[in-house]
Structures are given as C-alpha cells and as structure tokens.
Amino acid sequence: VTASVEPRVPPWLRDSGHGWVTAEYGMLPRATHERTDREARKGQQSGRTQEIQRLIGRSLRAVTDLKAMGEMQVRLDCDVLQADGGTRPASITGGYVALTRAFERCVALGVLKAVPLTDCVAAVSCGVVKGTAVLDLDYAEDSAADADANFVLTGRGLIVEAQATAEAAPFPEAAFADMLALARRGIGELMALQKKALGRP
C-alpha cells in the first residue's frame, strides 16, 4: 500500500475547507491461484473492486479529521501481490500505516500542524468452518466456509464496519458473536504490528 498526497480535493469539496481520503484497489494477474485478466483490459472495474475501494476509503476516513486536513486529498493505492484470502482487511490495515506516514511527512514539511488522525483502525476476516469460528481465513478455508465476515474496528474497539454473509444455510447470532470476539483478538494483534511498523511503543 502506498499513499500519495495531492493538493486538491474532489469537485464537491472545493472551497469547503475539508480534505478527503480515498483508495484504489487492484490485484496483479498472478496474485490468484489461476491467472486473472487485468481489469484495464476489460475497460472497466468490476463491482467487487469498486465495493472494496469504497470500504477501504470509508474505513480510513472514519479515523481521519477531514476538517483538520484542509483542502488536500490522500489517495491510497492498494495493490495485491498475493491473494490468499483477506485482501480487503489487509488493505485497510496496511492503508492505516501508509496514511499515518503520509500525514507525518506533511507535518515534517510544515503542510500540516499535526497528524489529523483521531484513532487507529485495522481489519480482519473471520468465518465459520465446519461449525467452528476461524480467524483470518486463507483461500482454502474461505472456499469451505459456512459463513464469512470482515470486521473493521478502531483502537478504542468501536465498530467501523461489519460484513457477514451466510454461504449456504443461515447462521445463528451466537456464531456472529464468536466471529466478532475472534476479530477483536486478531485486530488487537494487528494494531500492535501497526505500532511497531510506525516505531511507536
């Protein structure tokens, strides 16, 4: 994931004094088990790609003080090198680190007075496989899951987004609670890694 700072905002935000954080997402042809064509060759992005981009952007904006940014935009480029499940949570988790670094650079250059982040954010996938809640599903587990979910949480434990889907039969609320509990544990570990990457205690 990389972050690019641009001295402009989308047209609907001009003269508003607010900034914007957005994301682009894509997978390399050999990121998957079998080669997939580049979307550029098809002439348009798939609905899946657009939905993932919106999710990444929403998740990062949830912990960003857009007013404190002023009129600038940060664009996150999330390029998947190896897709083995959980690419959207990985993009959000890595995106937070890249966004923080970009803001820190802006502060160092005098463009911003302070890093305009209100909290940290990370995400993880969970699922139910053969009746058992599983954290961070790989491709094989995801393919065999009875249910799968993505959770996006802040450092304070608040929910930014929770996406859960039954792959066949509906699942009980208890299974959702089990996945959420696993997600909280996993995201706690991911946030510790984020801090390490950012050089924070």
ABEGO torsion letter per residue (X at the ends): XBBBBBABBBAAABGAGBBBBBBBBBBBAAABABBBBBAAAAGBBBAAAAAAAAAAAAAAAAABBAAAAEBBBBBBBBBBABBAEGAAAAAAAAAAAAAAAAAAAAAAAGABABBABABBBBBBBBBBBGGBBBBGBBAAAAAABABBBBBBBBAAGBBABBBBBBABBBBBAAAAAAAAAAAAAAAAAAAAAAAAAAGBX
